[in-house]
Amino acid sequence: MIIFDLTCTHGHRFEGWFASADDFDRQAKAVMVRCPICDDASVVRVPSAKVHVGKATIDSPPAEAPEAEKVAGLPDELIRKLRDIVRNTENVGRRFPEEARKIHYEEVPPRAIRGQATKDDADALREEGIDFAPLPPFLTRDHH
């Protein structure tokens, strides 16, 4: 695995792990690499000063930094609470724009939902005055 320093167009810096530079290029071109802070898909590699030499021995366990600190610089307890909130929402998948409209226009009872929307769908929802926010992937990934 290769660890690349990455940044989005909003200036958020983060790390990404890839099998190779070609793997990063392939995933970035397929819009699979997204900023964990703002979900921006315009992600590029930035120069890194890190140098990794050798391999860890079996006797030395890897340092366990909380996922929250590694990803967003937020306290681990806050990230756990945010993930609990996200888990208690209904994942409507690609039906998100349709379901958000039904809730907004009071066609169905209000409920907390999450899902996916294209950029065009998201723009249309905003134009209609429907409030929503993108969730960073570190809140929606399944953590055990």
LUMPA-461816 format. One record per residue (C-alpha): x, y, z; residue in one letter; residue number from 1. Coordinates in steps of 0.001 Angstrom, whole numbers. Layout:
BEGIN
+---------+---------+---------+------+-----+
:       u :       v :       w : code : pos :
+---------+---------+---------+------+-----+
:       X :       Y :       Z :    a : NUM :
...
+---------+---------+---------+------+-----+
***
This chain:
BEGIN
+---------+---------+---------+------+-----+
:       u :       v :       w : code : pos :
+---------+---------+---------+------+-----+
:       0 :       0 :       0 :    m :   1 :
:    1070 :    3545 :    -743 :    i :   2 :
:    -111 :    6460 :    1369 :    i :   3 :
:    -672 :    9663 :    -598 :    f :   4 :
:   -1306 :   13107 :     831 :    d :   5 :
:   -4384 :   14475 :    -905 :    l :   6 :
:   -6307 :   17725 :   -1023 :    t :   7 :
:   -9671 :   18830 :   -2404 :    c :   8 :
:  -10529 :   22095 :   -4132 :    t :   9 :
:  -11620 :   23501 :    -746 :    h :  10 :
:   -8131 :   22990 :     705 :    g :  11 :
:   -8950 :   20075 :    3034 :    h :  12 :
:   -5884 :   17834 :    3358 :    r :  13 :
:   -6139 :   14130 :    4103 :    f :  14 :
:   -4440 :   10806 :    3412 :    e :  15 :
:   -5463 :    8078 :    1013 :    g :  16 :
:   -4174 :    4513 :     813 :    w :  17 :
:   -3789 :    2969 :   -2626 :    f :  18 :
:   -2184 :     -90 :   -4175 :    a :  19 :
:    -240 :    2125 :   -6592 :    s :  20 :
:    -146 :    5544 :   -8224 :    a :  21 :
:   -2085 :    4040 :  -11140 :    d :  22 :
:   -4711 :    2796 :   -8687 :    d :  23 :
:   -5130 :    6330 :   -7330 :    f :  24 :
:   -5421 :    7724 :  -10872 :    d :  25 :
:   -8016 :    5085 :  -11808 :    r :  26 :
:  -10107 :    5695 :   -8676 :    q :  27 :
:   -9878 :    9486 :   -8988 :    a :  28 :
:  -10960 :    9330 :  -12643 :    k :  29 :
:  -13934 :    7115 :  -11639 :    a :  30 :
:  -14901 :    9680 :   -8948 :    v :  31 :
:  -14249 :    7114 :   -6218 :    m :  32 :
:  -11885 :    9366 :   -4244 :    v :  33 :
:  -13756 :   12014 :   -2242 :    r :  34 :
:  -12823 :   14463 :     488 :    c :  35 :
:  -13838 :   13046 :    3902 :    p :  36 :
:  -14662 :   16545 :    5128 :    i :  37 :
:  -16814 :   18035 :    2342 :    c :  38 :
:  -17315 :   15080 :     -57 :    d :  39 :
:  -15677 :   17005 :   -2934 :    d :  40 :
:  -14675 :   14680 :   -5774 :    a :  41 :
:  -11987 :   17020 :   -7156 :    s :  42 :
:   -9085 :   15460 :   -5272 :    v :  43 :
:   -5406 :   15695 :   -6218 :    v :  44 :
:   -2157 :   14399 :   -4783 :    r :  45 :
:      69 :   16875 :   -2988 :    v :  46 :
:    3777 :   16575 :   -2166 :    p :  47 :
:    4539 :   14629 :     972 :    s :  48 :
:    7515 :   14872 :    3303 :    a :  49 :
:    6856 :   11442 :    4801 :    k :  50 :
:    9363 :    8686 :    4253 :    v :  51 :
:    8482 :    5110 :    5192 :    h :  52 :
:   11377 :    2697 :    5495 :    v :  53 :
:   11268 :   -1016 :    6265 :    g :  54 :
:    8416 :   -3045 :    7682 :    k :  55 :
:    7015 :   -3242 :   11185 :    a :  56 :
:    7896 :   -6341 :   13131 :    t :  57 :
:    5255 :   -8698 :   14493 :    i :  58 :
:    6236 :   -7703 :   18058 :    d :  59 :
:    5416 :   -4023 :   17553 :    s :  60 :
:    1672 :   -3434 :   17140 :    p :  61 :
:     630 :    -506 :   14970 :    p :  62 :
:    -211 :    2709 :   16746 :    a :  63 :
:   -3970 :    2967 :   17196 :    e :  64 :
:   -5044 :    6546 :   16607 :    a :  65 :
:   -8771 :    7134 :   16894 :    p :  66 :
:  -10466 :    7168 :   13481 :    e :  67 :
:  -11880 :   10626 :   14222 :    a :  68 :
:   -8450 :   12130 :   14836 :    e :  69 :
:   -6986 :   10490 :   11739 :    k :  70 :
:   -9781 :   11730 :    9521 :    v :  71 :
:  -11116 :   15027 :   10762 :    a :  72 :
:   -9181 :   16153 :   13818 :    g :  73 :
:  -12301 :   15870 :   15951 :    l :  74 :
:  -12579 :   14063 :   19302 :    p :  75 :
:  -13328 :   10347 :   18986 :    d :  76 :
:  -16377 :   10634 :   21266 :    e :  77 :
:  -17926 :   13304 :   19024 :    l :  78 :
:  -17395 :   11151 :   15928 :    i :  79 :
:  -19042 :    8168 :   17700 :    r :  80 :
:  -22069 :   10330 :   18567 :    k :  81 :
:  -22316 :   11657 :   15019 :    l :  82 :
:  -22137 :    8107 :   13637 :    r :  83 :
:  -24932 :    7084 :   16030 :    d :  84 :
:  -27063 :    9922 :   14683 :    i :  85 :
:  -26360 :    8859 :   11093 :    v :  86 :
:  -27149 :    5208 :   11921 :    r :  87 :
:  -30563 :    6314 :   13189 :    n :  88 :
:  -31507 :    7782 :    9811 :    t :  89 :
:  -33248 :    5884 :    7046 :    e :  90 :
:  -30967 :    5214 :    4081 :    n :  91 :
:  -33186 :    5850 :    1053 :    v :  92 :
:  -30289 :    5465 :   -1377 :    g :  93 :
:  -30771 :    7011 :   -4809 :    r :  94 :
:  -34361 :    7928 :   -3927 :    r :  95 :
:  -33027 :   10748 :   -1731 :    f :  96 :
:  -34191 :   13669 :   -3939 :    p :  97 :
:  -37692 :   12180 :   -4286 :    e :  98 :
:  -38007 :   11380 :    -564 :    e :  99 :
:  -36636 :   14783 :     484 :    a : 100 :
:  -39251 :   16489 :   -1684 :    r : 101 :
:  -42065 :   14349 :    -228 :    k : 102 :
:  -40987 :   15321 :    3290 :    i : 103 :
:  -40530 :   18999 :    2378 :    h : 104 :
:  -43931 :   19248 :     723 :    y : 105 :
:  -45553 :   17297 :    3608 :    e : 106 :
:  -46689 :   14422 :    1386 :    e : 107 :
:  -45285 :   11978 :    3958 :    v : 108 :
:  -44594 :   12277 :    7695 :    p : 109 :
:  -41225 :   13895 :    8485 :    p : 110 :
:  -38325 :   11565 :    9210 :    r : 111 :
:  -34541 :   11666 :    9159 :    a : 112 :
:  -33212 :   10325 :    5858 :    i : 113 :
:  -29918 :    9997 :    4047 :    r : 114 :
:  -28978 :    8825 :     582 :    g : 115 :
:  -27351 :    9872 :   -2665 :    q : 116 :
:  -28096 :   12687 :   -5083 :    a : 117 :
:  -26424 :   13788 :   -8266 :    t : 118 :
:  -25005 :   17299 :   -8392 :    k : 119 :
:  -27936 :   18367 :  -10588 :    d : 120 :
:  -30458 :   16857 :   -8152 :    d : 121 :
:  -28720 :   18545 :   -5207 :    a : 122 :
:  -28772 :   21904 :   -7016 :    d : 123 :
:  -32490 :   21479 :   -7789 :    a : 124 :
:  -33253 :   20630 :   -4136 :    l : 125 :
:  -31404 :   23755 :   -2989 :    r : 126 :
:  -33303 :   25889 :   -5510 :    e : 127 :
:  -36569 :   24539 :   -4066 :    e : 128 :
:  -35456 :   25591 :    -590 :    g : 129 :
:  -34985 :   22039 :     668 :    i : 130 :
:  -32266 :   21986 :    3333 :    d : 131 :
:  -29821 :   19081 :    3426 :    f : 132 :
:  -26116 :   18570 :    3919 :    a : 133 :
:  -23642 :   16082 :    2480 :    p : 134 :
:  -22307 :   13577 :    4985 :    l : 135 :
:  -18576 :   12953 :    4983 :    p : 136 :
:  -17754 :    9312 :    4228 :    p : 137 :
:  -16103 :    8773 :    7633 :    f : 138 :
:  -19579 :    9111 :    9193 :    l : 139 :
:  -21300 :    6684 :    6848 :    t : 140 :
:  -18714 :    3915 :    6634 :    r : 141 :
:  -19529 :     845 :    8677 :    d : 142 :
:  -17264 :     750 :   11755 :    h : 143 :
:  -17251 :   -2117 :   14209 :    h : 144 :
+---------+---------+---------+------+-----+
***
